[in-house]
Amino acid sequence: ASAPNKTLNLLEYRVLYNPAAYSNRKVACPSVSGDAENCEDDLVETIPSNPGAQKTQNTYTIMCSRSLSSTKNTLLDLVLNKTDRQGNLMHSTKLKNQNGEMQDVGEVEFYDTKEDPRAFQRLRADYGSFCYDSAELVDALSHEEGDRLLQSVSILKSSLTPETIAEYFCKLSGLPVEQHAAIRLDTRFAMLCRYSVENLRLFSTSQLISILKAFLLLGIPPAHSMLTVYEVEFCRRVWDMGLNQLLLVADLWRYAGRSVPQYLEIVLSYVSLRWKDLTMLQLVQLIYIIGEGRKAPQDLMQKLETLVVRYLEQMNLEEVGTVCLGFFKSNNGFSEYLMRKIGEKVAANMEDASNFALVNVLKMFRYTHVDHLPFLRTLGRVVPLRISSIGTQGVMHVALACASLHYVDENILNAIAVEMSNRAPYCRSKDVAKFLWSFGSLDYEPPNAEEFYSSLTAQLHKKMHEFEKYPEHLLTSLLALAFAKRFPYDLIDFALSPAFVKLATEETKFELKKDLFTLDGTVGIECPDYSGNRIGPQLCQEATELLWNSMNQDSWLKPEVVEVTTLLQVMLGGPQYVKMHMILPHTRSIDLEVHLQPDGKPVAFNMEVFAKKIPKRELKDDGIHITDDLMSQILKGKWTSDATKEVKKATKLEPLLSNSNGVSLTDHLLSGLTASKNSVIKKPLPDCSTSGGIRKLAVQVSNKNHYSYASRSLLGLHSLKRRQLNQIGFVVVEIPFWEWLPLLKRTRSEKLAYLHQKIFSNLS
């Protein structure tokens, strides 16, 4: 047997508890005889829901590691690792300051990394009834008094009552912090823990909560198996507890840094039946807990959103930030109506909002993609003055929100660029990637672009080891740099190397083939002197198929796109003169390809139309019919009487041109307009491969998502695509949405005249 004061090198208490106390079924329990080291076992406890829970199902399982002692009075062994109470380790980092001196910035890193999500609780005293207050005073206990108390534990042993056990834990939590490590290693304390487990069903709920608080104050590790036993007991009691108690226990678990998904699942079932009774403060605390737990039933979140609408005017800005963060972390958004109400409230008093609350509101705007212009304009006045006081990750979220909303505010972006040029060493690889992506995707170059990009690119080199775990961050960074016409060949060579490609395609949870394909295709066009690694043709083919299969066809079969396609076929002579496809597959979008001879005559090159039937793009067999208006227009122009007679051969009439200003028509346009579908298809097709001087057009039907918000500045990917189309010899012809969408309501003749001008004006 072990000597009484001998401590084994174990990471957990060894606890003896009665499985029957947690389940109505019989559970086979290993013999309590024998060596403790040979009695370790994993036990799955299935806890039935409370019979009073009506129809709500709460069955769940918890894996609990337990070790049975050899005799009833065997002491519980304990060795605890030195861990921060909330599970966060602070790393000290040495960096050079502006004077070139080495400076310890560990605390700055910690501040930059973790804001306090619980700050809202300190603004109203009423939160104290269901939130843990770390500043709550505990009666101090001297070392001598603590030793006498533990000595009584060794004397009383199994005769300890639940009330005494709870009282002893509360008193011991008052010991000076520097003695907590020693008390956790004391075998008498381990004995007290054992007896608490054996009497678990006998504690009142308030006693259990007080013991949990004591565990938290004494620094019991959040992953400790003894806490699993307590979690099981709290799960069993959910339906017998009040809402304030449920929220307090959830807050204690969260403050301790322990994930308790089963407990939260049952609590949310409880709340789903009583959500209408939530007060405003309970609602905010519940949403905070949901956010920290990262998930909740969607139907419950919809109910809670209605309460947010009801209580919004009563909330302060910190509480607004908390509910935004809670919904954001649980992957639930707000309705546009609620986002606009939040935007109005925050914009009116933005100067009073903390950085943390403001960033949380921005996260929700980013998630919902609601463009609230008054909010964004106020942001442009407030944020640049605060950038230096916002943590690195907070600044990253500001930049990412601007990118997500396609919103270019030069004051915000310039302030970020200046700040991050100096603060780049604070960045994780994820932060570097998001900063580069934000600026690259917006296609915005700040005044200090060289310094900004060089400082962040330098961090990519320093954080190469992180990319083995997070390959997506390297690819995101390199694509963003490519948008900005920056190509660090050594990093690209590494990213396209066989080893990294294998890592990115086989050993990560993200689908990165498309990113590799886009990077490789970009390098192939824009970096003729690059001689490093490239991806293989098989991966290119797989990525192309992924892009095609995942492409949202609604984006290229929208009415405005279909209308352009159909009218171009009419104008040029048939579907064989227009091809809708990905000219550059790695740029992830579709264009309409058109070929013209030097004299403007369309070239039939799309042979696929003869091999298969093209739905929704065939021309009606009626041809295009000419009216007297068109005749009048022709007679006003350069046409001869023979051409006029030819036009009059049309068999049917319908309005073609209604504008009074006239449209310039060519022989080729006239022949295309007057030809029927059948006659067009029978025409001999020229061989494009032997024809010289062919002009290739890439016709792009743009939409507002190609541009930054309320502007005509292309976003990064679309700018890159046009740049590369030009480099491979295509003339880009844009059909901009601000011109084309209004024309959709006009006559067909006006649309044809517009497209004719767009296509044939490129011949000059």
RAGILIN-V21279 format. One line per field, one symbol per residue. ss: DSSP state (H for helix, E for strand, L for the rest). phi: phi as a letter, one per 20 degrees, with the letter a starting at -180 (. if undefined). burial: # if it has 9 or more other C-alpha atoms within 8 Angstrom, else .. A space follows every 10 residues. Layout:
# RAGILIN-V21279
ss = ???
phi = ???
burial = ???
This chain:
# RAGILIN-V21279
ss = LLLLLLLLLL LLLLLLLLHH HLLLLLLLLL LLLLLHHHLL EEEEEEELLL HHHLLLLLLE EEEEEELLLL LLLLLLLLLL LLLLLLLLLL LLLEEELLLL LEEELHHHHH HHHLLLLLHH HHHLHHHHHL LLLLLLLLLL ELHHHHHHHH HHHHHHHHHL LHHHHHHHHH HHLLELHHHH HHHHHLHHHH HHHHHHHHLH HHLLHHHHHH HHHHHHHHLL LLLLHHHHHH HHHHHHHHHH LLHHHHHHHH HHHHHHLLLL HHHHHHHHHH HHHHHHHLLH HHHHHHHHHH HHHLLLLHHH HHHHHHHHHH HHHHLLHHHH HHHHHHHHHL LLLLLHHHHH HHHHHHHHLH HHLLHHHHHH HHHHHHHHLL LLHHHHHHHH HHHHHHHHHL LHHHHHHHHH HHHHLLLLLH HHHHHHHHHH HHHHHHLLHH HHHHHHHHHH HHLLLLLLHH HHHHHHHHHH HHLHHHHHLL HHHHHHHHHH HHHLLLLLHH HHHHHLLHHH HHHHHHLLLL LLHHHHHHHH HHHHHHLLLL LLLLLLHHHH HHHHHHHHHH LLHHHLLLHH HHHHHHHHHH HHLLHHHLEE ELLLHHHLLL EEEEEELLLL LELLLLLHHH HLLLLLLLLL LLLLLLLHHH HHHHHHLLLL HHHHHHHLLL LLLLLLLLLL LLLLLLHHHH HHHHLLHHHH HLLLLLLHHH LLLLEEEEEE ELLHHHELLL LLLELHHHHH HHHHHHHLLE EEEEELHHHH HHHLLLLHHH HHHHHHHHHH HHHL
phi = .ffgdedeed ecfdddbegf fdbeeecfdg feeofffedf beceeddfff geelefecfb ccececceff cgdffeebcd ffcfgemdee decdceefen efcfdgffgf ffeceefdff feecfffffb cfdfeffdgf cfffffffff ffffeflfef egffffffff fffefggfef ffffefffff ffffffffdg fefffffgff ffffgffemf gfefffffff fgffffegfd deffffffff ffffffndec ffffffffff fgecffefef ffffffffff ffembaffff ffffffffff egfefeffff fffffffffe lcdeffgfff ffgfffffcf feefgfffff ffgffffele edfgffffgf eefgfdgfee ggfffgffff fgffeldddf ffffffffff fedgffffff fgfffffgff felddfgegf ffffffffff ffdgffffec fffffgffff ffgemccfgf fffffefgff ffffdcccee edffffffff ffffeecfef cefceefffg fffffffffe fffffddfgf ffffgfffff fepqffecce aefdgfembd cdecdcfgen ffdecefffe ebedfmcfef eemddddfff gfffffeefe fffffffffg eccbgdcdfe encfddffff fffeeeffff ffffefeffd eemfeedded eecffecfgl bddffgffff fffffffeoe eededfffef gfffeeffff fffffffffe ffff
burial = ......#... ######..## .##....... .#...#..## ....#####. ..#....#.. ##.####### ....###### ....#.#... ...###.... ....##..## ###......# #.....##.# ##........ #....#..## #.##..#..# .#..##.### ######..## ...####### ########## ..#...#### ######.#.# ##.####### ######.##. #..####### ########.# .######### ....#....# .######### ######...# #.###.##.. ##..#.#### ########## .###...### .###.##..# ..#.###### ######.#.# ...###.### ####.##..# ########## ########.. ########## #.##..#.#. ########## ###..#.##. .##.##..## ..#..##..# ########## ####...... #######..# #####..#.. .######### ###.#..... ..#.#...## .###.##... .....##..# ##.####### ########## .#.###...# ########.# .#####..#. ......#.#. ..#####.## #.###...#. ...#..#..# ....####.. .......### #######..# .......#.. ...####### ##...####. ...####### ##.####..# ###.###..# #.##..#.## ###.##.#.. ....
